[in-house]
Amino acid sequence: MKISFRMLFDMEDVLYDKEWFEKQKEKNNNFPLYEMRREINVCKTLRYDITIIFGRMLGKEFNKTFGHYHPRGYPEIYEVLQGEAIYILQKPAKIGSRKILDAILVRAKKGEKVIIPPGYGHVTVNPSRKKLVMANIVSNKFTSIYEPYKKLRGACVYITKNGIIHNSNYELVSKPKILRAKKVFRETLEELIETPEKIEWLEKPKKFPEKFWY
């Protein structure tokens, strides 16, 4: 297992509340925003991870992950183990484009699962003061692409205490859809990593288009 932390100063390029961030920087007030536990379990070419996002505000914005895309369209599954999450999914015209063809906000609570479809980038937001713990299963054949989120200063929207705010660096084709997580299977992700034949579509998404219901 590999453990690492994403610190506040690592997030400078993707935060909404720049004035608040500058005050933290002046005070040298760097602190962890989330913890990543990678490769807790590995089965064939799939890996099972856990991420812990601490319950705090980043000025006016709720705590969140940096955001990334998957090369070659690999999908991913998330499961909320504790707390509540909002997943910001965005499908660009191409990776790195400011034009977003589809934007989706998916709310999920403990026990619910969310599938990140092929071609979508994603950010996870913890919309509360309580700790968010989530698991994920994804192929280990790739390295996440962070640069577009850095270049465009985060996801296409920010989740703040004042509501959802559009990131003006992006062009949205349509207003983001707001959805609840759907029940996609009964097993937990911890159980599924032990039965990879049930989730082979994570590595062969083109053969299983029905899995991606967005």
NORQUIZI-V733171 format. One record per residue. N is the residue number from 0. RES is the residue in three letters. SS is DSSP state (@ for helix, = for strand, . for the rest). Layout:
N_RES_SS / N_RES_SS
This chain:
0_MET_. / 1_LYS_= / 2_ILE_= / 3_SER_= / 4_PHE_= / 5_ARG_= / 6_MET_= / 7_LEU_@ / 8_PHE_@ / 9_ASP_@ / 10_MET_@ / 11_GLU_@ / 12_ASP_@ / 13_VAL_@ / 14_LEU_. / 15_TYR_. / 16_ASP_. / 17_LYS_@ / 18_GLU_@ / 19_TRP_@ / 20_PHE_@ / 21_GLU_@ / 22_LYS_@ / 23_GLN_@ / 24_LYS_@ / 25_GLU_@ / 26_LYS_. / 27_ASN_. / 28_ASN_. / 29_ASN_. / 30_PHE_. / 31_PRO_= / 32_LEU_= / 33_TYR_= / 34_GLU_= / 35_MET_= / 36_ARG_= / 37_ARG_= / 38_GLU_= / 39_ILE_= / 40_ASN_= / 41_VAL_= / 42_CYS_= / 43_LYS_. / 44_THR_. / 45_LEU_= / 46_ARG_= / 47_TYR_= / 48_ASP_= / 49_ILE_= / 50_THR_= / 51_ILE_= / 52_ILE_= / 53_PHE_. / 54_GLY_. / 55_ARG_. / 56_MET_= / 57_LEU_= / 58_GLY_. / 59_LYS_. / 60_GLU_= / 61_PHE_= / 62_ASN_. / 63_LYS_= / 64_THR_. / 65_PHE_. / 66_GLY_. / 67_HIS_= / 68_TYR_= / 69_HIS_. / 70_PRO_@ / 71_ARG_@ / 72_GLY_@ / 73_TYR_. / 74_PRO_. / 75_GLU_= / 76_ILE_= / 77_TYR_= / 78_GLU_= / 79_VAL_= / 80_LEU_= / 81_GLN_= / 82_GLY_. / 83_GLU_= / 84_ALA_= / 85_ILE_= / 86_TYR_= / 87_ILE_= / 88_LEU_= / 89_GLN_= / 90_LYS_= / 91_PRO_= / 92_ALA_. / 93_LYS_. / 94_ILE_. / 95_GLY_. / 96_SER_. / 97_ARG_. / 98_LYS_= / 99_ILE_= / 100_LEU_= / 101_ASP_= / 102_ALA_= / 103_ILE_= / 104_LEU_= / 105_VAL_= / 106_ARG_= / 107_ALA_= / 108_LYS_= / 109_LYS_. / 110_GLY_. / 111_GLU_. / 112_LYS_= / 113_VAL_= / 114_ILE_= / 115_ILE_= / 116_PRO_. / 117_PRO_. / 118_GLY_. / 119_TYR_= / 120_GLY_= / 121_HIS_= / 122_VAL_= / 123_THR_= / 124_VAL_= / 125_ASN_. / 126_PRO_. / 127_SER_. / 128_ARG_. / 129_LYS_. / 130_LYS_. / 131_LEU_= / 132_VAL_= / 133_MET_= / 134_ALA_= / 135_ASN_= / 136_ILE_= / 137_VAL_= / 138_SER_= / 139_ASN_. / 140_LYS_. / 141_PHE_. / 142_THR_. / 143_SER_. / 144_ILE_= / 145_TYR_. / 146_GLU_@ / 147_PRO_@ / 148_TYR_@ / 149_LYS_@ / 150_LYS_@ / 151_LEU_. / 152_ARG_. / 153_GLY_. / 154_ALA_. / 155_CYS_. / 156_VAL_= / 157_TYR_= / 158_ILE_= / 159_THR_= / 160_LYS_. / 161_ASN_. / 162_GLY_= / 163_ILE_= / 164_ILE_= / 165_HIS_= / 166_ASN_. / 167_SER_. / 168_ASN_. / 169_TYR_. / 170_GLU_= / 171_LEU_= / 172_VAL_. / 173_SER_. / 174_LYS_. / 175_PRO_. / 176_LYS_= / 177_ILE_= / 178_LEU_= / 179_ARG_= / 180_ALA_. / 181_LYS_. / 182_LYS_. / 183_VAL_. / 184_PHE_. / 185_ARG_. / 186_GLU_. / 187_THR_. / 188_LEU_@ / 189_GLU_@ / 190_GLU_@ / 191_LEU_@ / 192_ILE_. / 193_GLU_. / 194_THR_. / 195_PRO_@ / 196_GLU_@ / 197_LYS_@ / 198_ILE_@ / 199_GLU_@ / 200_TRP_@ / 201_LEU_@ / 202_GLU_. / 203_LYS_. / 204_PRO_@ / 205_LYS_@ / 206_LYS_@ / 207_PHE_. / 208_PRO_@ / 209_GLU_@ / 210_LYS_@ / 211_PHE_. / 212_TRP_. / 213_TYR_.
